[in-house]
């Protein structure tokens, strides 16, 4: 597995496992070889793009000392409609 970090020392991407006898996976964008991560200004992961084309988004909302965290996962289904599931957590 190859892990690349950005200039703020956050995980930029993680490759799929590979053997030392194989070529290092190319990870120039989200795709078949890597999982990519996107962050907000507070360094929280807001999006994870997976090699299978699926992705997970996380939204943070704060109002009156309450924080809502909504995580939505989208699964790609070849030959069928994508499937999305959302979960909301509330923290006081």
Secondary structure, DSSP 8 states (H G I E B T S, - for coil): --EEE-TTS-EEEEE----TTS-----SSSBTTEEEEEE-TTS-EEEEE-TTS-EEEEEEEEETTEEEEEEEEEE--TTS--EEEEEEEEE-
